[in-house]
């Protein structure tokens, strides 16, 4: 049997659980509960000591276009059982395509999912997908959590014209930088870019994405029991 096709708003190689989001929004029975949850599969570090995964929440509104999709990113020490929550700053406020009045009225989507460890297992790279319901605004940000200093960086291409960016993984040429494909909606060929922690964006036409770690499915991954919300 072929695996089910994974839908993604940006056709990312690391799809967010978009099928579940759409199914939850369209299911009339779902509306009896306000909050719905999804737990992603774990991404195990190359040394086998850590697991990264996300819990995604949909908070339904009467008008589905005002629903809110958010997430929490977790790092679990598999030896000690300690669980660390990575604080992901959603960059909507800094998004040049979104006006403040749009944010106050529209439903927002901010989903962070782990996509790659560093080879040493000391950094995790997560895809932060952001969008607004009912618009063509949709783009990726790169979230890097550095375990050594417990610091989190949220990066995206800057200083270049683009409407959408897709995170591809770590750069092969610049291993500590994320690699993006970014361009204007409607254009066929989108160039590649690498972004450093200061936001410096450089062209990377011949670069290749690399990822490290292994995905593991657990019985508790996937849609979770709903919880009643106020």
Helices and strands as residue ranges (DSSP letters): H 18-26, G 28-32, E 35-39, E 42-44, E 50-59, G 64-66, E 68-77, E 83-86, G 91-94, H 100-105, E 108-117, E 123-132, E 138-146, E 151-155, E 164-171, E 178-183, E 191-195, E 201-203, E 209-210, E 214-216, E 222-227
